[in-house]
Amino acid sequence: MATNLEKKLKSRLRRKRHIRKVVRGSAERPRLVVFRSMRQIYAQIVDDVAGKTLTGVSSLSPGVREQAAKLKPVDVGKLVGEACARKALERNISKVVFDRNGFPYHGRVKAVAEGARKGGLQF
């Protein structure tokens, strides 16, 4: 019998496959992928055509970790989004496609998107 956690993971992966049929990253407009674990949040910018990760930031990254020590998880998500936007703009990436990776668009995932928009990314 499948546990509740296994059911949630299976449902998320089904949603992820459905989303990835539509969302593709290219060199002109790479994909901003968000992954959320129980404690951390990760954001990567990926070029699917070349199959390469262009840049990535997480709540464990050196610049973010010190600032995130006393913040709530949603505020940490916003901080990760802003840091990802800064790194993307350094690499001359201003337009991206947002991939929520099967997670619902609220809470920390939404905060990453809002932080990236605030940082200057367009999607």
N, C-alpha and C positions, 0 to 999 in steps of 0.2 A: 504494500500500500504506500502510495506516495505521501510524503509529509507536506505540510502547508508551504514550507520554504521551497520544496521542489516544484510544487504547483505554481508558485509565484515566479520562479525562475523560468519555467517552461512557458508561461504566459508572456513574460517579458521578451524571451527569445523569439516567440511567434510574432509579437508586435515589431521587434527589431527587423526581422526578415521582411515584413510587410513594408516598413518604412524604407529599408535599403533598396527596394525595387525602384523607388522613385528618387531618392536622394543620392546623388553621385557628386563627388568632388573632382575638379579638374585643376589644371595649372592656373587658369584665369580666376577660378572661383572654387577654392578648396573647401573641404568639409570640416566644420568645427564639431568634434565629437565630444560628448560629455559622458563620463562614467561616474557613478556614485556608489561607493561602498557604504558600509554601516558607519564608518568614522571619517572617511576621507572623500574628497571630490577631485576629479581629474578632468582636464580639458586638453584636447590635442587638435592640431590642424593637420589634415591629411590630404595629400594629392592621390586620388584613387587611380588615375591614369598611369602615373609613374610608380605607384605602390609604395610611396614614401611618406613618413611622418615629417612634416616641415618644422613644427615646433610643438611644445607641450608644456603645460604648467599643472601643478597639483597643489593641494593644501600642504604637502610635504616639501615643496620647493623652498630653497633657502630664503628668498626674499619674502615669501608669503607666510612661512611658518612662524616667524617672530611676530608678525602683525596679527596672525590668526589665533594667538594663544588665548586671548580673553574674549574672543568674539563668539556670537551664536552661530550655529551651522549655516543659516541662510546668509548671514553677513560674510562668512568665509567663502561661500559660493560666489557672492558678488565680487569679492576681492580676487578670487581665482579668475573670473571672467575679465576683470580689468587688466590683470597681469598678462593674461593670454592675448588680449587686444594689443597691449604695448609690444609684446614680442612679435606679434604678427605685423604690426606697422613698421617695426624695425626691418622686417624682411620684405617690405613693400607689398603686403597683403592687406587690402582694405575691404574686399567683398568676399563673403564666405556663405556657405550653405549650412544651416544649423541641423545637426543630427542629435536628437535626444536619446538615441540608443535604446529605444523601447521603454524608457522611463516616462511616467506622467509629467506633463509640462506644468509643474507647480513646485513650490518649495525651493530646494537647492538648485534644481535643474533650471528653473525659471530665473533664479538669482544669477546664475552663470550667464545666461543669455542677456539679462539686463545689464550686467557688469560689462560684458563684451560690447554691447551697443554704446554704453556710456564711455567706454574706452576708445571708441571710434570705428568699430567694425560695422559694416552694413550687411543686413540680412533680413 
